[in-house]
Amino acid sequence: MVNKLSQNDFSSAIANGVSVVDFNATWCGPCKMLGPILEEVSNEMDGVNFYAVDVDENPDLAKEYKIMSIPAVGVFKDGNLQEMNVGLVPKDALVSFINNNK
């Protein structure tokens, strides 16, 4: 399951373990296409937390992580950004990206 995060709960949610964060917006076509892929991957991966952040509702987070294009997917480990991937990617590429950075 992919849970929504806001500025208020972001830091505490990603503080422990591995977290995958999808930075997106409701108007973004590629974001809408990535959503179901992330949901599917979240149901298949154990030990990884999945979150979504709407950049329009949370502009300070978008600024903090220098989100210039969406969708942008970041892998965080114990609160620290490991790597960011920008753009729509197929499921197998997304799984590899997460596995390589967790």
C-alpha positions, 0 to 999 in steps of 0.5 A: 500500500502507498500511503499519502504523506504531508510536510507534517508527517514526512520526517517521522514516516521515513525516519526508520528503515527503507522508504520509497517516496513518490513525488507527484501531482494530481494533474500529472499524466505520467504520475497517474500511470506510475501510481498503479505500478507503485501500488503493485510493487508495494504489495510485492516488496517486504520490508519497504515502506511506500509513500506518495507526496503531492508536490502542489500540497507540499511545496516545501518538501518539493523544494527541499528535495529539489523536485523540478520534474515529476514523477520523481521517486526517491529511496530513503534509508533511515531518513536519508535520501539514497537516490532519486529517479525522475520520470515514468519507468516500467515496473522491472526498472522501478524494482531494480532501482529500489533494490539497488538503493535499499 
